[in-house]
C-alpha cells in the first residue's frame, strides 16, 4: 500500500518465484506514475513476457486508511498486507523527526479488517517504519492486538535495518554480494519451517540434518514469541529443507582451525550522511565491542567527512571512540576533501573501505547528487594514484556506494564502484521475504545486528574470514559436504561455525548450494570464507 517506489521493487522480486501471484497496489494518488514505475522496473529485469505474465498487478487509487477502499480490494483475503511508508528518496521522506500518521491510520484500519472472522487464515501485516515515533506507535498497536489474540503484525524499522547492514558491509564488503544473493528468490536463499521436535537443541538439529541431507545447510533454531520453535536453513530450493531424504555419509576429513583467530583491523572513511547514520554507528559500536582485541585496543577506526551542520548534529561523533577524525567540509571544498581521502588511501591501501552515503532529506532534484560528486572525486584520486604508482592496485580499495534512485545505478557502475547499494531495493528484498515467510523476521533481526555492548545475547551473524587465518592448516581438496561437516565438527562448542561458501582469490563467490557432495573445493589460503557463527 502507498505509492512508494519500493512497491515496484517488491513486485520485481516476486518474478523469481516463478508462481502465479495476484498483487493489488493501493496508492493515495498518482496511480499512472506508480503503474509506469512498476512496468519500467519489470521490463528492466526480464524480457520474457511469459515470466512477467505470471504476475497479475492491479493498481488502485484511493485512501489507504479507508475501510471501503480496503474492502474493495479484498484485504481480508490477502495472504500478506504490506504497508509502505514514504519513498526513502522523497523530500522529507525519512520522516525522521515528524512521524508518519498515514502509516498509523492505515495500520489501524487494516488490523481491524483482517481480525474479522471471515478473513483468511495466517495473514501477515508487514509495516514499514522510518522513525522512532512511528515505531513506538506501531509497537503499541502490536501489543494491543497480541492481547486480543491477533498476533500477525511485523514492523520493519527501515533506517535501523539499513544502518546495521551498511555497517556490516563497510567492515566486510563481500557481505553485500552474499546478501544480494541470499535475500533474493533467485538461487540460494534462507528458508524456515516449524520444528518437528521443539525439544531438539540447536546442536542436535544441525548435527542430525548434516548426517542425513546434502542439499540444504542447517543454520540455527529460534523460539518465536508464540513459544514455537523454527528451524532455519540455506538452500536453493525450499523443498530441500523437508524431511525424508537419506544419503550415504560423506567421508570424515580432518581440519585444523586456528583457536587464536582474530579479525584484521578495519579502517573506514565515511563521506556524507543520511538518516541511517546513527544506526550505522550503532552497528560499528557493537562490532567494536564484539571483536575488541585482547589488549583492549580498538579493532576499528573511522574517519567522517561531512558538512559542518551535519557533524554538529551528531556532536562530531564524540560518543564513539573508534571515530578517530571528523572533517567539516562542504561538498564543493574539493582540495580539503581530496587531501583527507588521499591520506586515507595511502595509509590503508589494502585494508580500507570508503563508504559514500546519499542524503535522504534533500529535495527530489538533488537526490544522490552529493554521493555522485564524492564518487567522482574518489575515482579521480584512485586513477591518478594508479598512473603515478605502478604497484598500486585499485582493486584493493573497497568502496560501498549508496544510491537512493535506481535510475542512477548505471552512472555509478561507470565509475567501477565495488559495491553499489540501492537502499530501496535492499529493504524491498527483506520486506518481500518476510511477507512470504514471517518467521524469517526474528532470524533477519538476529543476523543483521551484531550483539549490543553489554548484552547477554549471543547471536549469530555472517562473517567473512580469510582462509589462511581461520585454518591452522589449509585443508586438502575435498567436497563441500565434507568441508561443511568437518568445520562444524572441529569448531568449539561455544562458537560453532557453519561454512556457506567462499570467495575465490579473484573475487568470485561460490555458495554451497545444490548437492554439496558434487561441489569440489580446493583452497589455497587466499580465499575469503563465508561463515555463519556467533564470533
Secondary structure, 3 states (H helix, E strand, C coil): CCCCCHHHHHHHHHHHHCCCEEEEEEECCCHHHHHHHHHHHHHHHCCCHHHHCCEEEEEEECCCCCHHHHHHCCHHHCCEEEECCCCCCCCCCCCCCCCCHHHHHHHHHHHHHHCCCCCCCCCEEEEEECCHHHHHHHHHHHHHHHHCCCCCEEEEEHHHHHHHHHHHHHHCCHHHHHHHHHCCCCCCEEEEEECCCCCCCHHHHHHHHHHHCCCCEEEEEEECCCCCEEEEEEECCHHHHCCCCCCCCCCCCCCEECCCCCCCCEEEEEECCCCCHHHHHHHHHHHHHHCCCCCCCCCEEEEEEECHHHHHHCHHHCCCCCEEEEEECCCCCHHHHHHHHHHHHHHCCCCEEEEECCCCCCCHHHCCHHHHHHHHHHHHHHHHHHHHCCCCCHHHCEEEEEECCHHHHHHHHCCCCCEEEEHHHHHHHHHHHHHHCCCHHHHHHHHCCCCCCCCCCCCCEEEEEEHHHHEEECCCCEEHHHHHHHHHHHCCHHHCCEEEEEECCCCCEEECCCCHHHCEECCCCCCEEEEEECC
